[in-house]
Amino acid sequence: MTLWGQETVLPALVRQGRGEKNDLLPRCTAWGNHGLLVHGASLRENGGLEALQDSCPSGVQVRYWEHAGGEPTVEQVDDLREAAHDHGATWIAAVGGGSVLDLGKACAGLALAPQPTAAYHAAGPPETPALPFAAVPTTAGTGSEATKVAVLTNPLTGVKKALRRQEMLARLVILDADCLKGAPAESMRNAGFDALTQALESLMSTGATWFTTQLAGQGLALLAESLEAALADTGSEAAEQLLLGSFLTGMAFANSRLGVVHGLAHPLGARFSIPHGHVCGLCLPLALEFNREAAPKGLQTAKEALGGKDALAFVRALADRLTLDNPLQGKTISDAGPFINEVLASGSTAHNPRPVSAEDVRFLVRALGLTING
Ligand SMILES: [Zn+2]
């Protein structure tokens, strides 16, 4: 196995500990005294926003921008870029779940670019400089704080895909488990399945190296140990483990890439409006079966991380205990051609250990309970 990939991306500075998020704004001021902070509604509702505002050093002007909710769109990034421009922001911070972090990241990456976001979503990132970006995750699962990727949807074309740019990688990440307190159980659960999927797909990926395997193996062990306890008590020590497990997993897949679950999850999520982690949790057992013969080393590492349990048996039992229902059952994909093309064109699918054919895509979506026509 390769020790280290040709290119390795890691955030510049990572701070960990309860209460660290109140150090976010003082640290961001190193990049200038005008910044924009993106957050979700929950941060305002749980008082976290007020605490952040109180921590803002005097003389620093922060524009606060609340994400309206849902999966981020290119239009929302346009709005955010305009707000950053009007405010004269020289840095962008995001405190939230994966959608909020992706919005902030895309805004930082495109802040000085001339075209609308849709142009870069379709054709790749610009060459204009990016603004410094700081990420504080409030869910444990997406790993967005560790990646150079923003997953965006274009509502006009219905295409959901990643915008990638090295310069969008966070320069500062704050892992503060207090941010998970009071998170809704269902979104915690879905984020947990996303993280588990990312750990397992990273371990099985054709891009896995010794380095990413260390991160994903340790990440998987932490996630498996802590997910249920953290769900039961979001203020517990388990929540700290979960947040760290998710971050390790994020750094792993940022460097190894993923597999067919993520190849399927974006086009399925865009068509059926089901949260990303939920779709991942439904696809993961199928992918583990599909890849069983093709990824013996990755699955062996997973087994060790899971205390000797087989990954497929572990995931199935967990999905049962956490009552992961299947809202895809009985639904129809009516545009088989474009759907299959999107799955096959995905960089995630390209890193799946077993090559994926159009027939395989049809097989996998039928196994999810979907009908595929056209
Ligand atoms: Zn994911």
Boltz pocket constraint, residues with backbone or C-beta under 6 A from the ligand:
constraints:
  - pocket:
      binder: B
      contacts: [[A, 141], [A, 142], [A, 194], [A, 198], [A, 262], [A, 276], [A, 280]]
      max_distance: 6.0
